[in-house]
Amino acid sequence: MGNVPAAGAEGARRATGATAARAATERPSPVSIRSLLAVHAGSFSPAQGATRPHTLASVYYPSGGTVTYACGASGLNRVTAVNGDVAGYSYRGVGTITGLTLNDFDAENDAVAMTLSFDKLNRVEEIKWTDVSNQESPVVLDHYDYAYDRNSNRVYRQNAATTSKDECYTYDGLDRLATANRGALAGSPLTITDANAIFSQQWQNSTDAKLDSLGNWVKFRWDPDGGNNSWTSQDRTHNKVNELTGLSGDWIDPLYDPAGNMVSGPKPGAETTGLQFVPDPWNRLVAVKNSGGTVLATYRYNGLNHRVRKLLGGDPANPTSSQDYYYNTSWQLLETYGQASATHPLDRYVWGLEYIDAPIIRYRDGNTDGDVLDEGDSSLYYLHDANFNATGLVDKGQTAVAERYMYEPYGRATVLNGADDADEGVNDWSVDSDPDASDWSNEVLYAGYRRDSESALYHVRNRYYHPTLGRWVSRDPLTGC
């Protein structure tokens, strides 16, 4: 496969915002009964206000909790309320979502509202998140404006909530992403020149960057500080089945097994550091090791290919920590348990209606005592952009942003501070002291995918995605299409 991550069963999107496809299933392995309890925990009886018999009414969680969905009085079977006052939706026409209101804050009148605007071709033109606790003086928390070319490629993303974090994109004649600049949009039409950028990447231009006919990055270059004066160039080689075989410079070269699984390669964000990837006979990643062969993490799967357990440390029989995962029928993570014998979950997620990978809120019970009221506990609402990249977290106890995120076009994340950050004395929108780690242990980032801290890969249903190579680490399980 080539580099364009919009292809494949999981469908990681490029900068233009292609949607993710539903994942394919693979050959089964032994089934975990505990995980199947979560997979089938859902009620499809008529929701409150619904007129059709199979509108989702509730989802039952493994720990015993329930999330309910209620429809309004329009008769259009549109869900307008999730779990009472946790979230509410507004619509245009039959079913286009135009608004989301987050209501369940500790203060009675606190609320955060998301509004969506569309152009005449139904493309997202604006997405804005606002603290509407004080209706007379609402506070903008996150705000993005978009523009498109005649082929509906997104040509810029303007961050209207801060300065110098806009992005603009150009494309080649095949509508493949050619360049991306970050900085302050200016001029007419709005753009960011290389000289005025604070960060640049290029995949296709007349001389220094090149995509081949299959979309492989043959010549790739980037300017980490912008200004058009500190470019790093990288040549890449590929074999006949489009596997990436060589990288110029000091990045670790990937290696593959005969089935097309990447068995070693560079760590995203620290590409001079090597990692080893261990697949099982069904081409699922079952272990990650460092370059010396020490096991960093081991993974277990059920018969539906859901990853149901992560074991950290060199000895899976005696891990330094572990997590068990429980999903619904849409492969959305409902709960995680810090250890197999835990009575209460560590994390619980409530999912939105806008997209399969769009969470509304994560409840974290840090001491797993059954509530989220103690020090170390948190209830965090997710903000997202039009690509469903998580762009910020809002603490239920406040209506200020606790943490922010920005991304390179192919998914590498940078953690930014929020106004209500866990780090004291920091500025909103500034780069975090550790830009690769969330202060709130948040894993949901690029495109709503889950990033594993031990490998910096994104876990995306059937496969894992490498954001700085712009590649999946295994072949697409969806074959014969």
C-alpha positions in Angstrom: 0.0 0.0 0.0 1.1 3.6 -0.5 1.2 6.3 2.0 -2.2 7.9 1.7 -3.8 6.8 5.0 -7.3 7.4 3.8 -7.1 4.0 2.2 -7.7 0.8 4.1 -10.3 -0.8 6.4 -9.7 1.7 9.2 -9.4 4.8 6.9 -7.1 7.2 8.7 -7.8 10.6 7.2 -5.4 13.0 5.6 -5.6 16.8 6.0 -8.7 17.1 3.8 -10.8 15.0 6.2 -11.8 11.8 4.5 -14.1 9.7 6.7 -13.1 6.4 8.3 -14.6 3.2 7.0 -15.9 0.4 9.2 -13.2 -2.1 10.0 -13.2 -5.6 8.5 -13.2 -8.8 10.6 -10.4 -11.4 10.4 -10.0 -15.0 11.3 -11.0 -15.6 14.9 -8.9 -16.6 17.8 -10.1 -17.9 21.2 -13.0 -15.7 22.6 -12.9 -13.8 25.8 -16.4 -14.2 27.4 -16.0 -11.1 29.5 -15.4 -8.9 26.5 -18.4 -10.3 24.6 -20.6 -9.3 27.5 -19.7 -5.7 26.7 -19.9 -6.2 22.9 -23.5 -7.2 23.1 -24.6 -4.9 25.9 -27.1 -2.7 24.2 -30.8 -2.2 24.0 -32.5 -1.4 20.7 -36.0 -1.0 22.0 -37.8 2.3 21.0 -36.0 5.3 22.5 -38.1 7.9 24.3 -39.9 9.9 21.7 -39.0 7.6 18.9 -41.6 6.3 16.4 -39.5 3.5 14.9 -39.1 0.2 16.8 -35.3 -0.1 16.5 -34.0 3.3 17.5 -31.2 2.9 20.1 -32.6 3.6 23.6 -29.8 2.6 25.9 -26.4 1.0 26.3 -25.7 -1.1 29.3 -22.2 -1.1 30.6 -20.2 -4.0 32.1 -20.0 -2.3 35.4 -23.8 -2.0 35.6 -24.3 1.6 34.5 -26.6 2.7 31.6 -26.4 5.5 29.1 -29.8 6.5 27.6 -30.8 8.1 24.3 -34.0 10.1 23.9 -35.6 11.5 20.8 -37.4 14.8 20.6 -41.1 15.3 19.7 -40.5 16.0 16.0 -41.3 12.4 15.0 -38.0 12.2 13.0 -36.4 9.8 15.3 -33.5 12.1 16.0 -31.7 11.7 19.3 -31.8 15.0 21.1 -30.6 14.0 24.6 -27.9 11.6 25.8 -28.1 10.3 29.3 -30.4 13.0 30.5 -28.4 16.2 30.7 -24.9 14.9 29.7 -25.4 16.1 26.1 -28.1 17.4 23.8 -28.2 17.7 20.0 -29.8 20.1 17.5 -30.4 19.5 13.8 -31.0 21.0 10.4 -33.4 19.2 8.1 -34.0 15.5 8.6 -30.8 14.6 10.4 -27.8 16.9 9.9 -26.3 17.7 13.3 -25.7 21.4 13.7 -25.2 21.7 17.5 -24.1 19.8 20.6 -24.6 21.2 24.1 -22.7 19.8 27.1 -24.8 20.4 30.2 -23.6 18.1 33.0 -21.2 20.5 34.9 -20.8 20.8 38.6 -22.2 24.4 38.6 -25.9 24.4 37.9 -25.9 26.9 35.0 -22.6 25.9 33.4 -22.7 24.7 29.8 -20.6 24.4 26.7 -22.1 24.5 23.2 -20.7 23.3 19.9 -22.1 24.8 16.7 -21.5 23.7 13.1 -22.0 25.7 10.0 -22.0 24.4 6.4 -21.5 25.9 3.0 -23.8 25.4 0.0 -22.2 22.0 -0.8 -22.7 20.8 2.8 -19.0 21.0 3.7 -18.1 22.1 7.2 -17.4 25.8 7.1 -17.1 26.5 10.8 -17.0 24.6 14.1 -17.1 26.6 17.3 -17.1 25.5 21.0 -18.3 28.2 23.4 -18.7 28.5 27.2 -22.3 29.7 27.4 -22.6 29.7 31.2 -23.1 33.5 30.9 -25.3 34.1 27.9 -24.5 37.8 27.9 -20.8 37.3 27.5 -20.0 33.8 26.1 -16.4 32.7 26.0 -15.0 31.0 22.9 -13.0 27.8 23.9 -12.2 26.5 20.5 -13.0 27.8 17.0 -12.0 26.7 13.4 -13.0 28.0 10.0 -12.5 26.1 6.8 -12.2 26.8 3.0 -12.1 24.4 0.0 -11.1 24.3 -3.6 -13.3 23.2 -6.5 -12.5 19.6 -5.9 -13.5 19.9 -2.2 -10.0 19.6 -1.0 -9.6 21.7 2.2 -7.2 24.6 1.5 -7.0 26.1 5.0 -8.0 25.6 8.6 -8.1 28.9 10.5 -7.8 28.7 14.3 -10.0 31.6 15.3 -9.4 31.1 19.0 -5.7 32.0 19.0 -3.0 33.3 16.8 -0.3 31.8 14.6 -1.9 28.3 14.6 -3.7 28.4 11.3 -2.9 25.8 8.6 -3.0 25.9 4.8 -2.7 23.0 2.3 -2.0 22.6 -1.3 -2.6 19.5 -3.6 -1.2 18.0 -6.8 -3.2 17.3 -9.9 -4.4 14.0 -8.4 -5.8 15.8 -5.3 -3.0 14.3 -3.1 -1.7 16.4 -0.2 1.4 18.2 -1.5 2.3 20.9 1.2 1.2 22.0 4.6 2.2 25.1 6.4 1.3 26.3 9.9 1.3 30.0 10.9 -0.9 33.0 10.4 -3.1 33.1 7.4 -2.8 36.4 5.4 -3.4 37.9 2.0 -6.1 37.3 -0.6 -6.8 34.5 -1.0 -5.8 33.5 2.5 -2.5 31.5 2.6 0.7 30.9 4.6 3.9 31.3 2.6 6.9 29.1 3.4 8.8 32.2 4.6 6.0 33.1 7.0 5.3 29.6 8.3 6.3 28.4 11.7 6.2 24.8 10.6 6.2 23.2 7.2 5.9 19.8 5.5 6.1 19.0 1.8 5.4 15.8 0.0 5.2 17.0 -3.6 6.7 20.1 -5.3 8.6 20.8 -8.5 12.1 19.9 -7.1 12.5 18.9 -3.5 9.5 16.6 -2.7 7.9 13.9 -4.7 5.1 11.3 -4.5 5.2 8.4 -6.9 2.3 7.2 -9.0 1.0 5.0 -6.1 1.3 7.8 -3.5 4.5 6.6 -1.8 6.6 9.4 -0.3 9.7 9.2 -2.5 11.1 12.6 -1.3 9.7 14.1 1.9 10.9 17.3 3.6 10.0 19.4 6.6 11.0 22.7 8.3 10.3 22.3 12.0 10.8 26.0 12.8 9.4 27.5 9.6 10.8 30.5 7.8 11.9 28.5 4.8 15.5 28.2 6.0 15.9 25.0 8.1 14.6 22.2 5.8 15.4 18.6 6.4 15.0 16.3 3.4 14.5 12.6 3.4 14.6 10.1 0.5 12.5 7.0 0.8 12.7 3.7 -1.1 10.0 1.1 -1.5 9.8 -2.4 -2.8 7.4 -3.9 -5.4 4.6 -4.3 -2.8 5.0 -0.7 -1.7 6.7 -1.6 1.6 8.9 1.2 2.9 12.5 -0.3 2.8 14.8 2.7 3.3 15.0 6.1 4.8 17.8 8.5 4.3 19.3 10.3 7.3 19.3 8.9 10.8 15.8 7.4 11.1 15.6 3.7 11.7 14.7 1.7 8.5 11.6 -0.4 8.7 11.7 -4.2 8.2 8.8 -6.5 7.2 7.9 -10.1 7.5 6.6 -12.1 4.4 3.0 -11.4 5.4 3.6 -7.6 5.2 3.7 -6.9 8.9 6.3 -4.3 10.0 8.4 -6.1 12.5 10.8 -3.2 13.3 10.9 0.5 12.6 11.3 3.9 14.1 9.3 5.1 17.1 7.0 8.0 16.1 8.3 11.2 17.4 11.7 9.7 18.3 12.7 8.2 14.9 16.3 7.5 15.8 14.9 5.0 18.4 14.0 1.6 17.1 11.0 -0.6 18.1 10.3 -4.2 17.4 6.7 -5.3 16.6 5.6 -8.9 17.1 2.6 -10.1 15.1 0.7 -13.3 15.7 -0.4 -15.8 13.0 -3.5 -13.6 12.3 -1.3 -10.5 11.7 -2.3 -8.8 14.9 0.3 -6.9 17.0 0.8 -9.0 20.2 3.9 -7.4 21.6 6.1 -4.3 21.3 9.8 -4.4 22.2 12.6 -1.9 22.4 15.5 -2.2 20.0 17.3 -4.4 22.5 14.5 -6.9 22.6 13.0 -6.0 26.0 9.3 -6.3 26.0 7.5 -3.0 26.6 3.9 -4.2 26.2 1.9 -7.4 25.4 -1.6 -7.4 23.9 -4.4 -9.9 24.0 -7.4 -10.1 21.6 -10.8 -11.8 21.5 -12.5 -13.7 18.7 -13.8 -10.5 17.2 -10.3 -9.0 17.0 -11.0 -6.5 19.8 -7.9 -5.8 21.8 -9.2 -6.8 25.3 -6.0 -6.6 27.4 -2.8 -4.6 27.5 0.0 -5.8 29.8 2.9 -3.4 30.4 6.4 -4.6 31.4 8.7 -7.3 30.4 6.9 -10.2 32.0 3.2 -10.7 30.9 2.7 -13.0 33.8 3.7 -10.3 36.2 3.0 -7.0 34.5 3.9 -3.6 36.0 0.3 -2.5 35.1 -2.5 -3.8 32.9 -5.8 -2.7 31.4 -8.8 -4.7 30.3 -11.0 -3.2 27.5 -14.8 -3.6 26.9 -16.5 -2.5 23.7 -19.9 -2.0 22.2 -21.1 -3.4 18.8 -19.6 -0.5 17.0 -16.1 -1.2 18.4 -16.3 1.9 20.6 -14.5 1.5 24.0 -17.0 1.6 26.8 -14.9 0.8 29.9 -11.3 0.0 30.9 -10.4 -1.8 34.1 -7.0 -1.3 35.7 -6.7 -4.9 36.6 -8.7 -8.1 35.9 -10.0 -8.4 39.4 -11.1 -4.7 39.7 -14.8 -4.2 40.7 -15.1 -0.7 39.3 -13.8 0.6 36.0 -10.8 3.0 35.7 -12.3 4.8 32.7 -15.8 5.0 31.3 -16.6 6.6 27.9 -19.9 8.0 26.5 -19.9 8.3 22.7 -21.5 10.9 20.5 -23.7 10.6 17.4 -21.5 12.7 15.0 -19.0 10.0 14.2 -18.0 6.6 15.3 -14.7 7.9 16.9 -16.2 11.0 18.6 -16.4 10.6 22.4 -18.5 13.0 24.4 -16.9 12.5 27.9 -14.5 10.3 29.8 -15.1 9.5 33.5 -11.9 8.5 35.3 -12.1 6.8 38.7 -8.4 7.0 39.6 -8.7 4.9 42.8 -11.5 2.7 41.4 -13.8 3.2 44.4 -16.9 3.6 42.3 -17.1 7.4 42.1 -15.4 10.3 40.4 -15.3 12.6 43.3 -11.7 12.1 44.7 -8.4 13.6 44.0 -7.0 11.9 40.9 -10.6 11.4 39.5 -11.8 13.5 36.6 -14.7 13.9 34.2 -13.5 15.4 30.9 -15.5 16.5 28.0 -13.9 16.2 24.5 -13.7 19.1 22.0 -13.0 18.2 18.4 -12.5 19.8 15.0 -14.2 19.0 11.7 -11.8 16.0 11.2 -12.9 14.7 14.6 -9.3 15.2 15.9 -9.6 15.7 19.7 -8.5 19.4 20.1 -9.2 19.9 23.8 -10.5 18.6 27.1 -12.9 20.5 29.4 -13.1 19.5 33.1 -16.6 18.9 34.3 -15.7 20.9 37.4 -14.8 23.9 35.3 -15.8 25.3 31.9 -12.2 26.2 30.9 -10.0 24.0 28.7 -7.8 21.7 30.7 -5.5 20.5 27.8 -5.2 21.1 24.1 -3.8 19.2 21.1 -2.5 20.1 17.6 -1.5 17.7 14.9 0.7 17.3 11.8 -1.4 16.4 8.8 -0.7 12.6 9.1 -1.3 12.5 12.8 1.6 13.2 15.0 0.2 15.0 18.1 1.6 17.8 20.2 0.2 18.4 23.7 -0.6 22.0 24.5 -1.5 23.6 27.8 -5.0 24.8 28.5 -6.3 27.7 30.6 -7.2 25.3 33.4 -4.2 23.0 33.0 -2.9 20.5 35.5 0.4 22.3 35.2 0.3 25.5 37.3 1.5 28.8 35.9 1.3 28.0 32.2 -0.3 29.9 29.3 -3.2 28.7 27.3 -2.2 27.3 23.9 1.5 27.1 24.9 3.4 23.8 24.3 3.3 21.5 27.3 6.6 20.7 29.1 6.2 17.1 27.8 4.5 17.6 24.3 4.3 13.9 23.8 2.3 13.0 27.0 -1.1 14.0 28.2 -1.2 15.4 31.8 -4.7 13.7 32.0 -3.6 10.3 30.6 -5.8 11.0 27.5 -5.3 8.5 24.7 -8.0 9.7 22.3 -6.3 12.0 19.8 -5.9 12.1 16.0 -9.1 11.3 14.2 -10.5 9.9 17.5 -7.9 7.1 17.4 -6.3 5.8 20.6 -2.6 6.4 21.0 -0.5 3.9 22.9 2.2 5.7 25.0 4.5 2.7 24.9 4.9 2.7 21.1 3.3 6.1 20.0 1.3 4.1 17.5 -2.4 4.6 17.1 -4.6 1.6 17.7 -7.4 1.6 15.1 -9.6 -1.4 15.4 -7.9 -4.1 13.2 -4.6 -2.4 12.8 -2.0 0.1 14.1 -1.0 3.3 12.5 2.4 5.0 12.4 1.9 8.8 12.1 5.4 10.0 11.1 5.8 7.3 8.5 2.2 7.9 7.4 1.7 4.1 7.2 -0.1 1.2 8.7 2.2 -1.3 10.3 0.3 -4.2 8.7 -1.6 -4.9 5.5 -5.3 -4.1 5.1 -7.3 -7.2 6.3 -10.0 -6.2 3.9 -9.1 -8.1 0.8 -10.7 -9.0 -2.5 -12.2 -5.6 -3.1 
